[in-house]
């Protein structure tokens, strides 16, 4: 009888280990998939940021006669900073700076009557609005993926699996601020 009880106990322990191992593997796989989703979403954000940065020189060319050279230099410098940034946090900071510089450009265009009334200025406004909408959409998708991943990291038993498997929170949210 004692041997039979011991065999049942070992069987139960093996079954629990198997179920636990499957749960561990499933959570680890899902977290890895979510991390890849975040990376893919960030790539979409980067592409949208680059498209806006690439279009700026073509859009300001027709209106630059009415724009202060300091604003043009600032736009050029912030575009270069965005292009050289590697990590999401760096790109997000550089994007904020570029948005501020674009705000200065738009402000100067608004105050110059000749520029404001030109078709080139309206084209600039429309093109930037399209690019900003695209960035906002990609930012939303990226932040959503981050939120889902980070929420998963806080739930039990997923938080235990994440800790054991080396997963960490990702707080590189692409927030909106006054400049954006």
ZAROLUM-248538 format. One record per residue: x, y, z of N, C-alpha, C, O in turn. Coordinates in nm, 2 decimals. Example, Ala and Ser with C-alpha at 12.3 -4.5 7.8 and 13.67 -1.06 7.14 Angstrom:
// residues 2
  n.east  n.north    n.up  ca.east  ca.north   ca.up  c.east  c.north    c.up  o.east  o.north    o.up
    1.32    -0.57    0.78     1.23     -0.45    0.78    1.32    -0.33    0.78    1.42    -0.33    0.85
    1.28    -0.22    0.71     1.37     -0.11    0.71    1.29     0.00    0.79    1.34     0.11    0.80
END
This chain:
// residues 180
  n.east  n.north    n.up  ca.east  ca.north   ca.up  c.east  c.north    c.up  o.east  o.north    o.up
    0.08    -0.12    0.00     0.00      0.00    0.00    0.09     0.13    0.00    0.06     0.22   -0.07
    0.19     0.12    0.08     0.28      0.24    0.09    0.35     0.27   -0.04    0.36     0.38   -0.08
    0.39     0.16   -0.11     0.45      0.18   -0.24    0.35     0.24   -0.34    0.39     0.32   -0.43
    0.23     0.20   -0.33     0.13      0.25   -0.43    0.10     0.40   -0.40    0.08     0.47   -0.49
    0.10     0.44   -0.27     0.07      0.58   -0.24    0.19     0.66   -0.28    0.18     0.77   -0.34
    0.31     0.61   -0.27     0.43      0.68   -0.31    0.43     0.70   -0.46    0.47     0.80   -0.51
    0.39     0.60   -0.54     0.38      0.60   -0.68    0.28     0.71   -0.73    0.30     0.78   -0.82
    0.17     0.71   -0.66     0.06      0.81   -0.69    0.12     0.95   -0.66    0.09     1.04   -0.74
    0.19     0.97   -0.55     0.24      1.10   -0.51    0.35     1.14   -0.62    0.35     1.26   -0.66
    0.43     1.05   -0.66     0.53      1.09   -0.76    0.46     1.12   -0.90    0.50     1.21   -0.97
    0.36     1.05   -0.93     0.28      1.08   -1.05    0.22     1.22   -1.04    0.22     1.29   -1.14
    0.16     1.25   -0.93     0.10      1.38   -0.91    0.20     1.49   -0.92    0.18     1.60   -0.98
    0.32     1.47   -0.86     0.43      1.57   -0.87    0.48     1.58   -1.01    0.50     1.70   -1.06
    0.49     1.47   -1.08     0.53      1.48   -1.22    0.43     1.55   -1.31    0.46     1.63   -1.39
    0.30     1.52   -1.28     0.19      1.59   -1.35    0.19     1.74   -1.33    0.18     1.82   -1.42
    0.21     1.78   -1.20     0.22      1.92   -1.16    0.34     1.99   -1.23    0.33     2.10   -1.28
    0.45     1.92   -1.23     0.57      1.98   -1.29    0.55     1.99   -1.44    0.59     2.09   -1.50
    0.48     1.90   -1.50     0.45      1.91   -1.65    0.36     2.02   -1.68    0.38     2.10   -1.77
    0.25     2.04   -1.60     0.16      2.15   -1.62    0.23     2.28   -1.59    0.21     2.38   -1.67
    0.31     2.29   -1.49     0.38      2.41   -1.45    0.48     2.44   -1.56    0.50     2.56   -1.60
    0.55     2.34   -1.61     0.65      2.37   -1.72    0.58     2.42   -1.85    0.63     2.50   -1.92
    0.47     2.36   -1.88     0.39      2.40   -2.00    0.34     2.55   -1.98    0.35     2.63   -2.07
    0.30     2.58   -1.86     0.25      2.72   -1.83    0.37     2.81   -1.85    0.36     2.92   -1.91
    0.48     2.78   -1.79     0.61      2.86   -1.80    0.64     2.88   -1.94    0.67     3.00   -1.98
    0.65     2.78   -2.02     0.69      2.79   -2.16    0.59     2.87   -2.24    0.62     2.95   -2.32
    0.46     2.86   -2.21     0.35      2.93   -2.28    0.36     3.08   -2.25    0.35     3.16   -2.34
    0.38     3.12   -2.12     0.39      3.26   -2.08    0.52     3.32   -2.14    0.52     3.43   -2.20
    0.63     3.24   -2.14     0.76      3.29   -2.19    0.74     3.32   -2.34    0.79     3.42   -2.39
    0.68     3.23   -2.41     0.66      3.24   -2.56    0.57     3.36   -2.59    0.60     3.44   -2.68
    0.47     3.38   -2.51     0.38      3.49   -2.53    0.45     3.63   -2.50    0.43     3.72   -2.58
    0.53     3.63   -2.40     0.60      3.75   -2.37    0.70     3.79   -2.48    0.72     3.90   -2.52
    0.77     3.68   -2.53     0.86      3.70   -2.64    0.79     3.75   -2.76    0.84     3.84   -2.83
    0.67     3.70   -2.79     0.59      3.75   -2.90    0.55     3.89   -2.89    0.56     3.97   -2.98
    0.51     3.93   -2.77     0.47      4.06   -2.74    0.59     4.16   -2.75    0.57     4.27   -2.80
    0.71     4.11   -2.71     0.83      4.20   -2.72    0.86     4.22   -2.87    0.90     4.33   -2.91
    0.84     4.12   -2.95     0.86      4.13   -3.10    0.76     4.23   -3.16    0.79     4.31   -3.25
    0.63     4.22   -3.11     0.53      4.31   -3.16    0.57     4.46   -3.12    0.55     4.55   -3.21
    0.62     4.48   -3.00     0.67      4.62   -2.97    0.78     4.66   -3.06    0.77     4.78   -3.11
    0.87     4.58   -3.09     0.98      4.61   -3.18    0.93     4.65   -3.32    0.97     4.74   -3.38
    0.83     4.57   -3.37     0.77      4.59   -3.50    0.69     4.73   -3.50    0.70     4.80   -3.59
    0.62     4.75   -3.39     0.55      4.88   -3.38    0.64     4.99   -3.38    0.62     5.10   -3.44
    0.75     4.98   -3.30     0.85      5.09   -3.30    0.91     5.12   -3.43    0.93     5.23   -3.47
    0.93     5.01   -3.51     0.98      5.03   -3.65    0.88     5.11   -3.73    0.93     5.20   -3.81
    0.76     5.09   -3.71     0.65      5.17   -3.78    0.66     5.32   -3.74    0.64     5.41   -3.82
    0.68     5.34   -3.61     0.69      5.47   -3.55    0.81     5.54   -3.62    0.80     5.65   -3.67
    0.92     5.47   -3.62     1.05      5.53   -3.67    1.03     5.56   -3.82    1.07     5.67   -3.86
    0.96     5.48   -3.89     0.94      5.50   -4.04    0.86     5.63   -4.05    0.88     5.71   -4.14
    0.75     5.65   -3.97     0.67      5.77   -3.98    0.75     5.89   -3.94    0.73     6.00   -4.01
    0.83     5.88   -3.84     0.92      6.00   -3.80    1.01     6.03   -3.92    1.03     6.15   -3.95
    1.07     5.93   -3.98     1.17      5.96   -4.09    1.10     6.02   -4.21    1.15     6.10   -4.28
    0.97     5.97   -4.24     0.90      6.03   -4.35    0.87     6.18   -4.33    0.89     6.26   -4.42
    0.84     6.21   -4.21     0.81      6.35   -4.18    0.94     6.43   -4.19    0.95     6.54   -4.25
    1.05     6.38   -4.13     1.18      6.45   -4.14    1.23     6.46   -4.28    1.29     6.56   -4.32
    1.21     6.36   -4.37     1.25      6.36   -4.50    1.18     6.47   -4.59    1.23     6.52   -4.68
    1.05     6.49   -4.56     0.97      6.58   -4.64    0.99     6.73   -4.60    0.96     6.81   -4.68
    1.05     6.75   -4.49     1.06      6.89   -4.44    1.15     6.98   -4.53    1.10     7.09   -4.57
    1.26     6.93   -4.58     1.34      7.02   -4.67    1.27     7.06   -4.80    1.28     7.17   -4.84
    1.19     6.97   -4.85     1.12      6.99   -4.98    1.00     7.09   -4.95    0.97     7.17   -5.04
    0.95     7.08   -4.83     0.83      7.16   -4.80    0.87     7.31   -4.77    0.80     7.40   -4.79
    0.99     7.32   -4.70     1.03      7.46   -4.66    1.10     7.54   -4.77    1.11     7.66   -4.76
    1.15     7.47   -4.87     1.22      7.53   -4.98    1.14     7.65   -5.04    1.20     7.76   -5.05
    1.01     7.64   -5.07     0.94      7.75   -5.13    0.91     7.86   -5.03    0.88     7.97   -5.08
    0.91     7.84   -4.90     0.88      7.94   -4.81    0.99     7.99   -4.73    0.98     8.08   -4.64
    1.11     7.94   -4.75     1.23      7.98   -4.67    1.27     8.12   -4.68    1.35     8.17   -4.59
    1.23     8.20   -4.78     1.27      8.34   -4.79    1.21     8.42   -4.68    1.27     8.52   -4.64
    1.10     8.38   -4.63     1.04      8.46   -4.52    1.07     8.40   -4.38    1.01     8.45   -4.28
    1.16     8.31   -4.37     1.19      8.24   -4.25    1.33     8.28   -4.19    1.42     8.29   -4.27
    1.34     8.30   -4.06     1.46      8.34   -4.00    1.56     8.22   -4.01    1.53     8.11   -4.00
    1.69     8.26   -4.04     1.79      8.16   -4.06    1.81     8.07   -3.94    1.85     7.95   -3.95
    1.79     8.13   -3.82     1.81      8.05   -3.69    1.71     7.94   -3.69    1.74     7.83   -3.64
    1.59     7.96   -3.73     1.48      7.86   -3.73    1.52     7.75   -3.83    1.51     7.63   -3.81
    1.57     7.79   -3.95     1.62      7.69   -4.05    1.73     7.61   -4.00    1.74     7.48   -4.02
    1.83     7.67   -3.93     1.94      7.59   -3.87    1.89     7.50   -3.76    1.94     7.38   -3.75
    1.80     7.55   -3.68     1.74      7.46   -3.58    1.67     7.34   -3.64    1.68     7.23   -3.59
    1.59     7.36   -3.74     1.53      7.25   -3.81    1.63     7.15   -3.86    1.61     7.03   -3.85
    1.73     7.20   -3.93     1.84      7.11   -3.98    1.91     7.03   -3.87    1.93     6.91   -3.88
    1.94     7.10   -3.76     2.00      7.03   -3.65    1.91     6.93   -3.58    1.96     6.82   -3.55
    1.79     6.96   -3.56     1.70      6.87   -3.50    1.67     6.75   -3.59    1.65     6.63   -3.54
    1.66     6.77   -3.72     1.65      6.66   -3.81    1.77     6.56   -3.81    1.75     6.44   -3.81
    1.89     6.62   -3.80     2.01      6.54   -3.79    2.01     6.46   -3.65    2.05     6.35   -3.65
    1.97     6.53   -3.55     1.96      6.46   -3.42    1.87     6.34   -3.42    1.89     6.24   -3.37
    1.75     6.36   -3.49     1.65      6.25   -3.50    1.71     6.14   -3.58    1.70     6.02   -3.55
    1.78     6.17   -3.69     1.84      6.07   -3.77    1.95     5.99   -3.70    1.97     5.87   -3.73
    2.03     6.06   -3.61     2.14      5.99   -3.55    2.09     5.92   -3.42    2.17     5.84   -3.36
    1.98     5.94   -3.37     1.93      5.88   -3.24    1.91     5.73   -3.27    1.86     5.69   -3.38
    1.94     5.65   -3.17     1.93      5.50   -3.19    1.82     5.44   -3.10    1.74     5.36   -3.15
    1.82     5.47   -2.98     1.72      5.42   -2.89    1.59     5.49   -2.89    1.58     5.61   -2.93
    1.48     5.42   -2.86     1.35      5.49   -2.87    1.34     5.62   -2.78    1.29     5.72   -2.83
    1.40     5.61   -2.66     1.39      5.73   -2.58    1.46     5.85   -2.65    1.42     5.97   -2.64
    1.58     5.82   -2.71     1.65      5.93   -2.79    1.57     5.98   -2.90    1.56     6.10   -2.92
    1.51     5.89   -2.98     1.42      5.93   -3.09    1.30     6.02   -3.04    1.27     6.11   -3.11
    1.25     5.98   -2.93     1.13      6.05   -2.88    1.17     6.19   -2.84    1.10     6.29   -2.87
    1.28     6.20   -2.77     1.33      6.34   -2.74    1.36     6.42   -2.86    1.33     6.54   -2.87
    1.43     6.36   -2.96     1.47      6.43   -3.08    1.34     6.47   -3.15    1.34     6.58   -3.21
    1.24     6.39   -3.15     1.12      6.42   -3.22    1.05     6.54   -3.15    1.00     6.63   -3.22
    1.05     6.55   -3.02     1.00      6.66   -2.95    1.07     6.79   -2.99    1.00     6.89   -3.02
    1.20     6.78   -3.00     1.28      6.90   -3.04    1.24     6.94   -3.19    1.23     7.06   -3.22
    1.23     6.84   -3.27     1.19      6.87   -3.41    1.05     6.93   -3.42    1.02     7.02   -3.50
    0.96     6.89   -3.33     0.82      6.94   -3.33    0.83     7.09   -3.29    0.75     7.17   -3.34
    0.91     7.12   -3.19     0.92      7.26   -3.14    0.98     7.34   -3.26    0.93     7.45   -3.28
    1.08     7.29   -3.33     1.14      7.37   -3.44    1.03     7.39   -3.55    1.02     7.50   -3.61
    0.95     7.29   -3.58     0.85      7.30   -3.68    0.74     7.40   -3.63    0.69     7.48   -3.71
    0.71     7.40   -3.50     0.62      7.50   -3.45    0.67     7.65   -3.47    0.59     7.73   -3.51
    0.80     7.67   -3.45     0.86      7.80   -3.48    0.85     7.83   -3.63    0.82     7.95   -3.66
    0.88     7.73   -3.71     0.86      7.76   -3.86    0.72     7.80   -3.89    0.70     7.89   -3.97
    0.63     7.72   -3.84     0.49      7.75   -3.88    0.45     7.89   -3.82    0.37     7.96   -3.89
    0.49     7.92   -3.71     0.46      8.05   -3.65    0.52     8.17   -3.74    0.45     8.27   -3.76
    0.64     8.15   -3.78     0.70      8.25   -3.87    0.62     8.26   -4.00    0.60     8.37   -4.06
    0.58     8.15   -4.05     0.51      8.15   -4.18    0.37     8.22   -4.16    0.33     8.29   -4.25
    0.31     8.20   -4.05     0.18      8.26   -4.02    0.20     8.41   -4.01    0.10     8.48   -4.05
    0.31     8.46   -3.96     0.32      8.61   -3.94    0.37     8.68   -4.07    0.35     8.80   -4.08
    0.42     8.61   -4.16     0.46      8.67   -4.29    0.35     8.65   -4.39    0.31     8.54   -4.43
    0.28     8.77   -4.42     0.17      8.77   -4.51    0.19     8.70   -4.64    0.10     8.63   -4.69
    0.30     8.73   -4.70     0.33      8.67   -4.83    0.34     8.52   -4.83    0.29     8.45   -4.91
    0.41     8.47   -4.72     0.43      8.33   -4.71    0.29     8.26   -4.68    0.26     8.16   -4.73
    0.22     8.32   -4.58     0.09      8.27   -4.54   -0.01     8.25   -4.65   -0.09     8.16   -4.66
   -0.01     8.34   -4.75    -0.10      8.34   -4.86   -0.05     8.25   -4.98   -0.13     8.24   -5.07
    0.07     8.20   -4.97     0.12      8.13   -5.08    0.06     7.98   -5.08    0.03     7.93   -4.97
    0.05     7.93   -5.20     0.01      7.79   -5.21    0.11     7.70   -5.15    0.07     7.59   -5.10
    0.24     7.73   -5.15     0.34      7.65   -5.09    0.32     7.63   -4.94    0.34     7.53   -4.88
    0.28     7.74   -4.87     0.25      7.73   -4.73    0.14     7.64   -4.70    0.14     7.56   -4.61
    0.03     7.65   -4.78    -0.08      7.56   -4.76   -0.04     7.42   -4.78   -0.09     7.33   -4.71
    0.04     7.40   -4.88     0.09      7.26   -4.91    0.17     7.21   -4.79    0.16     7.10   -4.74
    0.26     7.30   -4.73     0.34      7.27   -4.61    0.25     7.23   -4.50    0.27     7.13   -4.43
    0.14     7.31   -4.47     0.05      7.28   -4.36   -0.02     7.14   -4.39   -0.03     7.06   -4.29
   -0.07     7.12   -4.51    -0.14      7.00   -4.54   -0.05     6.87   -4.52   -0.09     6.77   -4.47
    0.07     6.88   -4.58     0.16      6.77   -4.58    0.21     6.74   -4.43    0.21     6.62   -4.39
    0.23     6.84   -4.35     0.27      6.82   -4.21    0.16     6.76   -4.14    0.18     6.68   -4.05
    0.03     6.80   -4.16    -0.08      6.75   -4.10   -0.10     6.60   -4.12   -0.13     6.52   -4.04
   -0.07     6.56   -4.25    -0.08      6.42   -4.29    0.03     6.34   -4.21    0.00     6.23   -4.16
    0.15     6.39   -4.21     0.26      6.33   -4.14    0.23     6.32   -3.99    0.26     6.22   -3.93
    0.18     6.43   -3.93     0.15      6.42   -3.79    0.05     6.32   -3.75    0.05     6.25   -3.65
   -0.06     6.31   -3.84    -0.16      6.21   -3.82   -0.10     6.07   -3.82   -0.14     5.98   -3.74
   -0.02     6.05   -3.92     0.05      5.92   -3.93    0.13     5.89   -3.81    0.13     5.77   -3.76
    0.21     5.98   -3.76     0.29      5.96   -3.64    0.20     5.93   -3.52    0.23     5.84   -3.44
    0.09     6.01   -3.51     0.00      5.99   -3.40   -0.06     5.85   -3.40   -0.07     5.78   -3.29
   -0.10     5.80   -3.52    -0.15      5.66   -3.53   -0.05     5.56   -3.49   -0.08     5.47   -3.42
    0.07     5.57   -3.54     0.17      5.47   -3.51    0.21     5.48   -3.36    0.24     5.38   -3.30
    0.22     5.60   -3.31     0.25      5.62   -3.17    0.14     5.55   -3.08    0.17     5.48   -2.98
    0.01     5.56   -3.12    -0.09      5.49   -3.05   -0.08     5.34   -3.05   -0.09     5.28   -2.94
   -0.05     5.29   -3.17    -0.03      5.14   -3.18    0.09     5.09   -3.09    0.08     4.99   -3.03
    0.20     5.17   -3.10     0.32      5.13   -3.02    0.29     5.14   -2.87    0.32     5.04   -2.80
    0.23     5.25   -2.83     0.20      5.26   -2.68    0.10     5.15   -2.64    0.11     5.10   -2.52
    0.01     5.11   -2.72    -0.08      5.01   -2.69   -0.01     4.87   -2.67   -0.04     4.80   -2.58
    0.08     4.84   -2.76     0.16      4.72   -2.75    0.24     4.72   -2.62    0.25     4.62   -2.55
    0.30     4.84   -2.59     0.38      4.85   -2.46    0.29     4.83   -2.34    0.33     4.76   -2.25
    0.17     4.89   -2.34     0.08      4.88   -2.23    0.04     4.73   -2.21    0.03     4.69   -2.09
    0.01     4.66   -2.31    -0.03      4.52   -2.30    0.08     4.44   -2.24    0.06     4.36   -2.15
    0.20     4.46   -2.29     0.32      4.38   -2.25    0.34     4.41   -2.10    0.36     4.32   -2.02
    0.35     4.54   -2.06     0.37      4.58   -1.92    0.27     4.53   -1.83    0.30     4.49   -1.71
    0.14     4.53   -1.87     0.03      4.48   -1.79    0.05     4.33   -1.76    0.03     4.28   -1.65
    0.09     4.26   -1.87     0.11      4.12   -1.86    0.22     4.09   -1.76    0.22     3.99   -1.69
    0.32     4.17   -1.75     0.44      4.15   -1.67    0.40     4.17   -1.52    0.47     4.13   -1.43
    0.28     4.23   -1.49     0.24      4.26   -1.35    0.15     4.15   -1.30    0.13     4.15   -1.18
    0.10     4.06   -1.38     0.00      3.96   -1.34    0.07     3.84   -1.29    0.17     3.80   -1.35
    0.01     3.78   -1.19     0.06      3.65   -1.14   -0.01     3.54   -1.22   -0.13     3.55   -1.24
    0.06     3.44   -1.26     0.20      3.40   -1.24    0.29     3.45   -1.35    0.41     3.42   -1.35
    0.24     3.53   -1.44     0.32      3.58   -1.55    0.44     3.66   -1.50    0.55     3.65   -1.56
    0.42     3.74   -1.39     0.53      3.82   -1.34    0.65     3.73   -1.29    0.76     3.76   -1.30
    0.61     3.61   -1.23     0.72      3.52   -1.19    0.79     3.46   -1.31    0.91     3.45   -1.31
    0.72     3.42   -1.41     0.78      3.36   -1.53    0.87     3.47   -1.59    0.98     3.44   -1.63
    0.82     3.59   -1.60     0.89      3.70   -1.66    1.02     3.72   -1.59    1.13     3.74   -1.65
    1.02     3.73   -1.46     1.14      3.75   -1.38    1.24     3.63   -1.40    1.36     3.66   -1.41
    1.19     3.51   -1.39     1.28      3.39   -1.41    1.34     3.39   -1.55    1.45     3.34   -1.57
    1.26     3.43   -1.65     1.31      3.42   -1.79    1.38     3.55   -1.83    1.43     3.55   -1.95
    1.40     3.65   -1.75     1.48      3.77   -1.78    1.40     3.88   -1.85    1.47     3.97   -1.91
    1.27     3.87   -1.86     1.19      3.98   -1.92    1.18     4.10   -1.82    1.17     4.08   -1.70
    1.19     4.22   -1.87     1.18      4.34   -1.79    1.07     4.43   -1.85    1.04     4.42   -1.97
    1.02     4.52   -1.77     0.93      4.63   -1.82    1.00     4.71   -1.93    1.12     4.73   -1.93
    0.91     4.76   -2.01     0.96      4.85   -2.12    0.88     4.98   -2.10    0.76     4.98   -2.13
    0.94     5.08   -2.05     0.87      5.21   -2.02    0.91     5.32   -2.12    0.90     5.44   -2.09
    0.94     5.28   -2.24     0.98      5.38   -2.35    0.85     5.42   -2.42    0.84     5.41   -2.54
    0.75     5.47   -2.34     0.63      5.52   -2.40    0.65     5.65   -2.48    0.74     5.73   -2.44
    0.58     5.66   -2.59     0.59      5.78   -2.68    0.48     5.87   -2.64    0.37     5.86   -2.70
    0.50     5.95   -2.54     0.39      6.04   -2.49    0.37     6.16   -2.58    0.44     6.19   -2.67
    0.26     6.22   -2.55     0.23      6.35   -2.62    0.25     6.46   -2.52    0.23     6.45   -2.40
    0.30     6.57   -2.57     0.32      6.69   -2.48    0.28     6.81   -2.56    0.23     6.80   -2.67
    0.30     6.93   -2.50     0.26      7.05   -2.56    0.32     7.07   -2.70    0.26     7.13   -2.79
    0.44     7.02   -2.71     0.51      7.04   -2.84    0.46     6.95   -2.95    0.49     6.97   -3.07
    0.39     6.85   -2.91     0.35      6.75   -3.01    0.21     6.77   -3.05    0.15     6.70   -3.13
END
